[in-house]
Amino acid sequence: MILQLIINGLIAGAIYSLIALGFSVIYGTVKFFNFSHGVVYTAGAYFSYTLFRLFHLNILISLLLAVAFACLLGILIDRSIFYPLRTKKASNLIFLLASFGIFIFFQNLFSIIYGNQVFSLRSATIKEGRYFFSAIITDIQILILLASIFLMLTLWIFIKKNKLGKAMRAVASDPLAAKLVGINPEKTIKTSFAIGSALAGVAGILISLETGIEPTMGFLAILKGIISCIIGGVGSISGAILGGFFLGLAENIGIWKISAGWKDCIAFLVLLFFLLVRPRGIFGDKTQKESL
Amino acid sequence: MIIRIGIKAFIIYSILLVFILASIEFCKPKKLDYYKIGVILDLTGPIAPYGQWSKNGLLMALDEINVPKKKIELIIEDGRSTAQAAVSAFNKLINIDKVKVVLITTGSSSVLSIAPIANEREIILFTPAASSPDITTAGDFVFRNRLSGLQEVEQMAMLSHKDLDFIKGALLVVNNDFGQSYGKVFKETFEEMGGDIAVIDHYEQGTSDMRTQLTKIMSIKNLDFVYLVGYASECGHILRQAKELRLGIQWLSTIGIESDEVIKIAGDAADGVIYSAPRYLYNDPNVTHFEKKYFDQFQEHSNLYAANSYDALMILYSIIEDVGYDSMKIKNALYEIKNYPGVSGITSFDDNGDVIKPVMLKIIKNGNFEIYNPNEK
């Protein structure tokens, strides 16, 4: 059983990491907790459903276009809501509230447009999983793991090597100094929203292949993403990845001896532990003082 | 100077004027020649399908009652599948609309949250749908014409132990009054018969990843069955994930599983599930008239919830016509009802405001919900 729990933990962790990664990339440049990230995640799922089931496009094209739309949605949210707030030099609390408002707005919008029932991207025949030693893993779960690892590696290389990636790290580190050396902070922020939202879209699509689509799916997802970031260290890319997998494993192994219904509770206990004992997270920067 | 007082004053005076006019309107004693009955339905959230079916049944009864003139007005509020929203709706109905009778089709948690208020304020709380055994003792003013879940659970426990010869089972229940009360009664009944319940696990309403619960169940040796209590969406996920995890086990469940959404989510993983339900068949010759009218109006077959709601409103209306709109008199008259010939079956209220009605067993076969006879193999 423990091997199965580990595998369950890795799959959950992969999704949490993707969400945390996108969240962290955005946080790195704008420095506030962007709740609307949760709704871009949901949007990715609904876009793929709309293209695949309602417009009957090919599944691969639907998924790729859905990621592109999620990316655009993220950029749109930034340009229309956050950019004006930036020019007015709004406080972090305002940004947080605004992002929360956007989240509620879109969640209800999806509920009105699509209704509350669960949608599925899959056909009705359920395939049994494959054996991995004594544990079972399905094809879609393998896809989730591979896709997540691929995206994380790609992003990690991009941030470390590519010029734009370096610019993002510069703006995250010190926006004024970045401007002085000729980096355009707005362009960098737009890039971070594009990448972050695309990652959220992918996560939403992967999860919808596994469990289905409903309007409220973004809420718990973004909470888990934020918890993962805090565990790993807010603003740290490797921290987001580590935090996500740590959380997934902690939740699933944590219920080995207690009732499985306490799974979500464990997530919040882990959060409390880190906030009390090591608020900067595992890879967090000691010098930076984080505020919401 | 008037212009300088200007906008601020204008707004203040307008608000005052509206307030005064509204107060006059509310204080005017209204003479109505029809009765108002409050209705709380879960029209959104996981209980929504039941709320809608119930509404259909109520509207059908209303059409028949309000001929030739209006005698009953239904004030419908959405319980939103949460206890908080249901309690707010109830308070609004009794304090603002001043109703003395409330019909409620919501989850059992919502009904149980409202019950203490209903008893204290002497408001009739009538549910055609909530199933928790705890509603039996929820108070003097609480009534229902749906049979208590206790009967369904006992039937299920007897089936598994006596007919299917099962010895060891696990319980997987949704974490609310519905799930917890059904789980508790099943465990007590099954263990009393000599069976063993190896584990009771629960899941939160709204979750879709049940792999952890299923993984734990898979590790139990010599397990004969799992008794699953919950609503359509989560049950669908559970059955699907169980098949993916190659968990081959007999699933026993409740009427919560009888939904197209389960088939949509679980596909052929739902085949073979045996469940209990209050007895209602739309093709029963006794309900032909009701079924035909329902089908013509709503383009779908009638079901238990529509039938119970229809009967509920008809019973309440006939009592109100008889004794007047006094909640004490209505309450006493309800306890007197014996052998009322309802479309949902013969209805008699016992001392707890509950009814005894027959239970039927069903099985999911090829995506269809069919009658199950344990003696036919």
Interface residues (C-beta under 8 A of the other chain):
Chain A: M1 Q4 L5 N8 A12 N116 Q117 V118 S120 S123 A124 T125 I126 K127 E128 G129 I136 T138 T211 G212 E214 T216 M217 E251 N252 I255 W256 S259 A260 G261 K263 D264
Chain B: T44 G45 A48 N175 I200 D201 H202 Y203 E204 G206 T207 S208 D209 M210 R211 T212 Q213 T215 K216 M218 S219 S233 G236 H237 R240 K243 E244 L245 R246 E261 I263 K264 I265 A266 G267 D268 A269
